[in-house]
């Protein structure tokens, strides 16, 4: 079976218009896990096994913090969706590698299709139709919809964090600030 791969050579996983990481250069593991809808334990396991590694900063010993970029969180959520549909971890690893290798400029226009055994990267409606007409497509994941979900999740978390700081609920951050300035 043929896997569809874009011919574009852009090395970024997503094109322009995608929110950039926070001012600290990325999203902490707990935030990334929550935005992707996975447990922190899953996040840690996927990072340690190389399924989805953070691109901003990896773990560098005990107590260090991994930092995930927006694109990493999108891939985490896609992996979760694929797992939820029953795709094997081996096929998911191949799909993640294909996403990185394809260098697709605009993942919002991409659909991940599967026949239950393999995952295909379709970058046009013609590829989706061709795959389905051959009887291979069992389900599809519109990456643009997942991208919107991740964006909304991060914005909601950011709004909640801002509200907590304004209301004085973020007591731990205030204590840290007082310790540093004192």
C-alpha positions in Angstrom: 0.0 0.0 0.0 1.2 3.5 -0.8 1.4 6.2 1.8 0.7 9.6 0.5 3.5 12.2 1.2 3.5 15.9 0.3 6.2 17.0 -2.1 6.8 20.3 -0.3 10.2 20.6 1.4 9.4 23.1 4.2 11.1 21.6 7.3 8.5 23.0 9.7 5.7 20.8 10.8 3.1 23.6 10.5 3.0 26.7 8.5 2.6 30.3 9.5 -0.3 31.5 11.6 0.2 28.9 14.4 0.5 30.4 17.9 4.1 30.6 19.1 5.2 29.1 22.5 4.8 31.3 25.6 7.5 33.8 26.5 9.4 31.1 28.4 10.0 29.3 25.1 7.5 26.5 25.5 4.8 24.8 27.4 5.5 22.7 30.5 4.7 19.0 30.5 1.5 19.4 32.6 0.1 22.1 30.3 1.0 20.0 27.2 -0.6 16.9 28.6 -3.8 18.7 29.5 -4.0 20.5 26.1 -3.5 17.1 24.3 -6.0 15.3 26.6 -3.5 12.8 27.9 -2.1 11.9 31.3 1.2 13.2 32.4 2.4 9.6 32.7 1.6 9.1 29.0 3.4 12.2 28.1 6.5 11.1 30.0 6.4 7.6 28.5 6.0 9.0 25.0 9.0 11.3 25.5 11.2 8.7 27.1 10.4 6.2 24.2 10.9 8.8 21.5 7.3 8.7 20.2 6.8 12.5 20.7 9.8 14.3 22.1 9.7 18.0 23.1 11.4 20.2 20.6 11.9 23.2 22.8 13.8 21.5 25.6 14.2 17.8 26.6 14.7 16.5 30.0 18.3 16.9 31.2 18.4 14.9 34.4 16.4 14.6 37.5 14.2 17.6 38.2 14.6 19.3 34.8 11.5 20.5 32.9 10.7 19.4 29.4 9.3 22.2 27.3 6.9 21.4 24.4 6.1 23.7 21.4 2.7 24.1 20.0 3.5 21.7 17.2 4.5 19.1 19.7 1.1 19.4 21.5 -0.7 19.0 18.1 1.3 15.8 17.4 0.5 14.6 21.0 -3.2 15.1 20.4 -3.0 13.4 17.0 -1.3 10.4 18.6 -4.0 10.2 21.2 -6.7 10.3 18.5 -4.9 7.5 16.6 -4.6 5.4 19.7 -8.3 5.9 20.5 -9.2 4.5 17.1 -7.2 1.3 17.8 -4.2 2.0 15.6 -1.1 0.1 16.8 1.7 2.0 18.4 4.0 0.8 15.6 1.8 2.3 12.9 1.5 5.5 15.0 5.3 5.8 15.2 5.4 5.4 11.4 2.7 8.1 11.0 4.6 10.5 13.3 7.8 10.0 11.4 5.9 10.5 8.1 4.5 13.8 9.4 8.0 15.0 10.3 9.6 13.8 7.1 6.9 15.2 4.8 7.6 18.7 5.8 4.0 19.6 5.1 3.7 23.4 5.1 0.0 23.6 6.0 -1.2 20.7 8.2 -4.6 22.5 8.6 -5.3 21.2 5.1 -4.1 17.7 5.9 -6.2 14.6 6.7 -4.8 11.5 8.4 -6.6 8.4 7.0 -6.4 4.8 8.1 -7.5 1.5 6.9 -7.1 0.1 10.4 -3.6 -1.1 9.8 -1.7 1.7 8.1 -1.9 5.5 8.5 -1.9 7.7 5.3 -1.1 11.4 5.1 -3.5 13.0 2.6 -2.7 16.6 1.6 -5.5 17.0 -0.9 -9.2 16.0 -1.4 -8.1 14.0 -4.4 -5.9 11.8 -2.3 -8.7 11.2 0.2 -11.1 10.3 -2.5 -8.5 8.0 -4.2 -7.8 6.3 -0.9 -11.5 5.8 -0.1 -12.4 4.7 -3.7 -9.8 1.9 -3.3 -11.6 0.7 -0.2 -8.7 1.6 2.1 -10.0 4.5 4.1 -11.8 3.4 7.3 -11.6 6.7 9.1 -10.0 10.1 8.8 -8.7 12.8 11.2 -8.9 16.3 9.9 -5.7 17.8 11.3 -7.1 21.4 11.0 -9.9 20.6 13.5 -7.4 19.1 15.9 -5.2 22.2 15.5 -8.2 24.4 16.4 -8.9 22.2 19.5 -5.3 22.5 20.7 -5.4 26.3 20.2 -8.7 26.6 22.1 -7.5 24.4 24.9 -4.2 26.5 25.3 -6.1 29.8 25.1 -8.6 28.6 27.7 -5.8 27.5 30.0 -4.0 30.8 29.5 -7.2 32.7 30.3 -7.7 30.7 33.5 -4.1 31.3 34.5 -4.5 35.1 33.9 -7.8 35.1 35.9 -6.1 33.2 38.8 -3.2 35.7 38.9 -5.6 38.7 38.9 -7.7 37.2 41.6 -4.7 36.4 43.8 -5.3 32.7 43.6 -1.8 32.0 42.1 -0.3 32.1 45.6 2.7 29.8 44.8 3.8 32.1 42.0 3.5 35.1 44.3 5.6 33.4 47.0 8.3 32.5 44.4 8.3 36.1 43.3 8.7 37.4 46.9 11.5 34.9 47.5 13.4 36.1 44.4 13.0 39.8 45.2 13.7 39.4 48.9 
